[in-house]
Amino acid sequence: MRYPDWLQHGDKVRAIAPSGGLRSQTQFKQGIDIWRSRGYRVTISDQCQKIMGYLAGTDAQRRQALQNAWEDPDCKAIICARGGYGCTRLLEKWSWQDLDLTSPKWLIGFSDITALLWSLGKVGIASVHGPVVTTLASEPDWSVKRFFSLLEGCKPEPLLGKAFAGGKATGLLLPGNLTVATHLLHTPCQPSLEGVILALEEVTEVPYRIDRLLTQWRMSGLLQQVKGIALGRFSRCQAPGEVPSWTVEEVLTDRLGDLGIPIVSDLPFGHDGENAALILGAKVELDGDLGLLIHE
């Protein structure tokens, strides 16, 4: 997996909205201000202000904003404004291999941005699963520090979760949103899952839907290729109070507990809380006995 050049103060970064339209100008401005306070020159694509239903402009407009940022020789990183929905639509008529990949740059985001991160991983380029512009200001200090330190080439501290299934495994880290990742399976944009440490998070999916998604993974046979699973936050994933249901924790145990691989749960990444930055493509160790995810 090829890493783009580490960022340095004074580098130019470009904000785009490849997915949903902006809902909060305040949160967007706060995130941009943090980037600028760290010494980066931030430019903002005009496309960030476009709204078309639940999308930040047409597919062509969003696709062009991504291409322009990638092809700008002075731009060192592409920072996504927010998630939502829409990135998968861009991949219908998109091939990273049509662009110049000799000087890759960091692509940064999470949630719906998973589609772009995974498709970039398919062509062997690392990216960052981490806060988007509109969530950066809500991160605690340690998470913001980790985010920028990681992008600047510093080895991040291990993340502590809960022991779920014992054992140790090493592999390339593949983080993403469970729903978005599931919809990429067996498409041309799915990266290899052979020997990876799969890191998953989710938001606003009730337990039976998470069951459905994980059952799709089981039936695909792809979980047999994975060496370990790191589970982040599954937020607002409760069933309505009047509906009989398993908890999301019971679903995860039922659908993943028999795989015979190390699993760590409750790691601090995902929606609605601390979202520790992770490098897609980093070599990591997952310790299912101590509940640790360690970048090597």
C-alpha positions, 0 to 999 in steps of 0.5 A: 500500500503506497502512502502519500507524502506526510503533510507539513505546515504550509501545505495546501489542502482542498475541501470538497463535498463528494457526498451530502450537502452541507447542513451547518455552515457553522460546523464547516467553518469551525472545521476549516478554522482548525485546519488553518490554525494548524498552519495549512492553506485551505482552499474550498471548492465552490461545489461545497455550497451546492445542494441538489436534494440530499446531494451536494450537487450533481454526480458530475459536479461532485466527481469533477470537484474530486478530480480537480483536487486530485489533479492539482499539483499543489494540493497535498490532501483532500478533506471531505466536508461531510458524509451523508450519501452519494459517494457510491454514485460517483464510482459508477463512472469513476476509475482512479486509474484514469488519473495520475497515481504517481503522486498520490495525496491523502483523502480524508473522511469517514461514514459515506466517504468509506466508498472513496477510501475503499476504492482508492485502497483497491488501487493500492493507495492509503487514506485516512478514515477520520473526522470530516470537516464538519465533525472536526471541531467536536473532537476532543483535544487528544483526537485532534492531536492524533489526527494531525500527528498521524497525517504528519507522519507520527506513529499513533498511540494504541487504541484501547477497546474491550476484549471480544474474542481472544488472540492476536493478528497482524494485517493491513487495516481496512476501516469503514462504515458497515453499511457502505462497505457491505454495498461495495462487496463483489463490486469492482471497487471492493479492495482485497480482504485477504489477511486484513484487519477489518475495522467497522462502525455504524450509526442509526441501524437497528439490530435486525438490519445489522444482523442482515448486513453481517449475514451478507458478509457471512454468506459472501465467504469474505469473512473467512479471509479476514484475520481480525475485526476491530469494532468501533462505535455502533451509535443509535442502533437500538430497536424501538422500545416496544419492539422485541429485539436483540441488542446490537451487542447480542447481534455482534456476538451472534454473527461474529463470535464463532469466526475464530479470529481476534475481535476487539469491540468498543474502540473509540472511532465512529459517529457520535463521539470520539473518532480516532483517525485510522490509516487505511492500509497501515500495518496493525496488530489487533490484540483480542486479549488486551483489547488493543489496536496498535499501528506498527 
